[in-house]
Amino acid sequence: MEITMIYYLVPALIMFCCGVYGFITRKNMIAMLISLELMLNAVDINFVVFNRYLFPGQLEGMMFTLFAIAIAAAETALAIAIIINLYRAAKNINASDLTQLKH
């Protein structure tokens, strides 16, 4: 039995939808960041799958995915540093309550 593309795309779609749902419904910035990372991982799975099935002898999708993972790691480190500084200033990391920093 050959594993087709749909066996990879459906879990990636479920991961992406869970990430969108988590990003929209959560107020905690850490949970929002985790949801964003879930969406980025789903997109990386799609890059690899489409590269594997459309261009089996080439590695552009794999290299782009590795580059995206490195950028996501740097983005996560920067976002956590910003969240820590916001917590020190406001003693809260809920996104809806951070409007008090404007005043």
Backbone bond lengths (Angstrom), bond angles and torsions (degrees), N, CA, C in turn:
res aa  C-N    CA-C-N  psi(-1)  N-CA   C-N-CA  omega(-1)  CA-C   N-CA-C  phi
1 M - - - 1.449 - - 1.520 109.41 -
2 E 1.288 115.66 127.55 1.463 120.96 -179.23 1.529 110.19 -89.49
3 I 1.293 115.17 135.53 1.463 120.09 177.33 1.525 107.64 -83.21
4 T 1.310 116.31 119.21 1.462 120.44 -178.19 1.523 110.22 -92.17
5 M 1.307 114.33 177.19 1.454 121.35 -176.05 1.533 112.27 -65.17
6 I 1.301 116.89 -29.76 1.464 120.99 -175.88 1.525 112.07 -64.14
7 Y 1.345 117.54 -28.72 1.459 120.57 178.98 1.528 112.33 -68.39
8 Y 1.306 117.25 -19.08 1.460 121.55 176.41 1.522 111.83 -98.67
9 L 1.325 116.69 -35.07 1.455 120.02 -175.18 1.523 113.15 -73.96
10 V 1.318 117.72 -33.88 1.464 119.76 179.53 1.529 111.82 -65.78
11 P 1.345 120.50 -47.61 1.474 117.88 175.39 1.533 112.90 -62.91
12 A 1.330 116.56 -35.11 1.469 118.69 176.97 1.525 110.77 -64.87
13 L 1.319 116.77 -39.11 1.464 120.52 177.55 1.524 110.80 -65.65
14 I 1.323 116.67 -41.19 1.468 120.08 178.13 1.529 110.32 -64.15
15 M 1.335 116.77 -42.51 1.469 120.31 177.09 1.525 111.29 -60.68
16 F 1.331 116.42 -43.97 1.459 120.06 -178.43 1.523 110.63 -65.22
17 C 1.329 116.81 -42.81 1.467 120.19 179.92 1.529 111.24 -65.76
18 C 1.325 117.76 -38.16 1.464 120.88 175.61 1.525 110.97 -64.17
19 G 1.324 116.79 -38.35 1.452 120.53 177.41 1.515 112.48 -66.04
20 V 1.334 117.17 -42.53 1.466 120.52 177.67 1.524 110.49 -63.67
21 Y 1.336 116.27 -45.19 1.461 120.37 178.59 1.530 111.27 -60.71
22 G 1.320 116.58 -45.00 1.460 119.99 179.56 1.518 112.50 -65.20
23 F 1.324 116.87 -37.98 1.469 119.98 -179.79 1.521 111.04 -67.81
24 I 1.320 116.73 -37.34 1.460 120.00 -177.57 1.523 111.69 -76.89
25 T 1.317 117.93 -37.86 1.463 120.31 -172.39 1.522 114.32 -89.99
26 R 1.303 119.34 -22.44 1.467 120.99 -176.30 1.520 110.89 -83.93
27 K 1.329 114.94 148.85 1.462 120.26 175.47 1.522 111.28 -109.00
28 N 1.329 116.31 -20.43 1.456 121.28 178.90 1.529 108.98 -73.98
29 M 1.311 117.48 129.89 1.462 120.96 -175.36 1.528 112.26 -67.76
30 I 1.315 118.33 -30.62 1.461 120.71 177.09 1.530 109.95 -67.03
31 A 1.336 116.82 -43.30 1.464 120.35 177.70 1.526 110.84 -64.68
32 M 1.329 116.95 -35.81 1.461 120.24 176.57 1.523 110.82 -65.70
33 L 1.316 116.91 -38.60 1.459 121.30 178.19 1.531 111.02 -66.57
34 I 1.311 117.52 -40.53 1.463 120.90 176.79 1.521 110.50 -63.62
35 S 1.309 117.44 -40.60 1.464 121.22 177.81 1.527 111.10 -64.41
36 L 1.308 116.98 -38.79 1.463 121.06 177.00 1.523 110.92 -64.21
37 E 1.317 117.13 -40.90 1.456 120.78 177.57 1.531 111.50 -66.06
38 L 1.316 117.13 -34.68 1.454 121.35 176.08 1.526 110.82 -62.94
39 M 1.326 116.22 -41.46 1.466 119.94 177.55 1.529 111.01 -65.68
40 L 1.331 117.17 -41.44 1.464 119.99 179.62 1.530 111.32 -65.17
41 N 1.322 117.79 -37.56 1.464 120.70 177.35 1.518 111.81 -66.45
42 A 1.320 117.35 -36.17 1.466 120.24 176.51 1.523 110.64 -64.48
43 V 1.307 116.75 -40.12 1.473 120.47 177.65 1.526 110.41 -66.33
44 D 1.320 117.51 -38.79 1.469 120.43 177.33 1.526 111.72 -63.27
45 I 1.323 116.76 -38.72 1.468 119.76 175.48 1.520 110.29 -60.75
46 N 1.319 116.52 -42.18 1.471 119.88 178.59 1.524 111.83 -62.64
47 F 1.323 117.66 -41.15 1.465 120.29 177.49 1.525 111.30 -58.11
48 V 1.317 116.17 -46.16 1.462 120.39 -177.94 1.527 111.03 -67.09
49 V 1.323 116.69 -43.09 1.467 119.94 -177.65 1.522 111.16 -65.67
50 F 1.323 117.33 -45.72 1.454 119.11 -179.90 1.524 111.43 -66.26
51 N 1.317 117.95 -35.53 1.459 119.83 175.57 1.520 110.77 -65.92
52 R 1.313 116.80 -40.91 1.473 121.12 -177.68 1.521 112.12 -65.60
53 Y 1.320 116.88 -39.99 1.458 119.44 -175.22 1.529 113.38 -91.63
54 L 1.320 118.95 -29.51 1.464 120.23 -178.79 1.517 112.96 -90.26
55 F 1.335 116.76 -37.75 1.468 121.77 -179.56 1.527 108.97 -131.81
56 P 1.339 118.10 75.67 1.474 120.29 -170.87 1.525 114.39 -65.35
57 G 1.312 119.11 -24.89 1.455 119.71 -177.41 1.515 114.55 -91.38
58 Q 1.316 117.60 -3.03 1.456 120.72 -175.58 1.523 110.83 -112.33
59 L 1.324 115.16 162.05 1.464 119.71 -174.31 1.527 113.16 -120.73
60 E 1.316 118.55 20.53 1.458 119.62 -177.44 1.527 112.16 -63.82
61 G 1.321 117.11 -41.27 1.466 120.50 179.15 1.512 112.30 -64.20
62 M 1.323 116.27 -39.03 1.459 120.14 178.46 1.532 111.49 -66.99
63 M 1.323 115.82 -42.83 1.462 119.60 179.77 1.525 111.22 -66.92
64 F 1.324 116.49 -39.93 1.455 119.49 177.48 1.520 110.88 -64.46
65 T 1.320 116.62 -36.96 1.453 120.38 178.02 1.524 111.35 -66.37
66 L 1.318 117.50 -42.77 1.470 119.74 176.54 1.523 111.57 -61.99
67 F 1.320 116.28 -39.85 1.465 120.60 176.76 1.525 110.35 -64.11
68 A 1.327 117.25 -42.41 1.465 121.27 179.54 1.523 111.33 -65.48
69 I 1.324 117.60 -36.55 1.467 120.74 177.85 1.529 110.41 -66.38
70 A 1.325 117.03 -39.89 1.463 120.38 178.18 1.533 111.00 -65.46
71 I 1.321 116.76 -41.86 1.464 120.25 177.64 1.525 110.20 -65.47
72 A 1.328 117.68 -39.77 1.463 121.14 179.27 1.529 111.22 -65.10
73 A 1.322 117.33 -36.40 1.467 119.90 177.68 1.529 110.67 -65.35
74 A 1.321 116.73 -42.76 1.463 120.08 177.74 1.524 110.98 -65.78
75 E 1.320 116.50 -40.04 1.468 121.22 178.40 1.518 110.81 -63.92
76 T 1.319 117.57 -39.51 1.457 121.22 179.29 1.524 111.23 -66.55
77 A 1.306 116.69 -42.27 1.473 119.90 178.67 1.528 110.63 -62.80
78 L 1.310 116.69 -42.47 1.464 120.35 178.86 1.526 110.63 -66.46
79 A 1.326 117.70 -42.16 1.464 121.09 -179.49 1.525 111.21 -65.15
80 I 1.321 117.66 -39.40 1.464 119.88 178.32 1.528 110.78 -66.59
81 A 1.327 117.43 -37.28 1.467 120.26 176.30 1.531 110.74 -63.73
82 I 1.319 117.27 -41.08 1.467 120.79 177.72 1.524 110.44 -65.78
83 I 1.318 117.40 -41.61 1.470 120.81 179.57 1.525 110.58 -64.23
84 I 1.325 118.10 -39.44 1.468 121.07 177.88 1.519 110.50 -63.29
85 N 1.328 117.37 -42.90 1.467 120.05 178.26 1.523 111.78 -66.22
86 L 1.319 117.62 -37.57 1.465 120.12 176.00 1.523 111.01 -65.76
87 Y 1.314 117.39 -37.84 1.459 120.09 177.79 1.530 111.13 -65.61
88 R 1.316 116.45 -39.05 1.475 119.38 178.31 1.517 111.30 -64.89
89 A 1.336 116.91 -35.06 1.459 120.09 -178.04 1.526 112.25 -80.57
90 A 1.337 117.46 -41.36 1.471 120.11 -171.46 1.522 113.56 -111.27
91 K 1.344 118.81 -8.53 1.468 123.15 -175.94 1.529 112.12 56.17
92 N 1.339 115.98 31.84 1.455 121.51 -178.00 1.521 107.52 -160.13
93 I 1.343 116.88 142.05 1.463 119.18 177.36 1.520 111.87 -122.39
94 N 1.326 116.57 21.98 1.454 119.99 173.35 1.519 108.68 -78.95
95 A 1.316 116.33 130.99 1.462 120.75 -175.54 1.526 111.54 -65.63
96 S 1.327 118.03 -33.49 1.457 119.69 -178.23 1.528 112.59 -75.09
97 D 1.326 117.57 -21.30 1.467 120.67 -178.27 1.532 112.99 -93.35
98 L 1.289 118.80 -1.41 1.466 120.64 -176.06 1.522 113.21 -84.46
99 T 1.305 118.07 3.18 1.466 119.37 176.02 1.525 111.24 -70.37
100 Q 1.324 117.91 -14.79 1.456 120.97 177.79 1.524 112.00 -68.30
101 L 1.344 117.53 -16.85 1.454 119.63 178.58 1.523 112.56 -74.34
102 K 1.330 117.70 -14.10 1.461 120.86 179.00 1.515 111.72 -69.71
103 H 1.308 117.76 -27.70 1.456 121.19 -174.44 1.502 110.96 -87.77
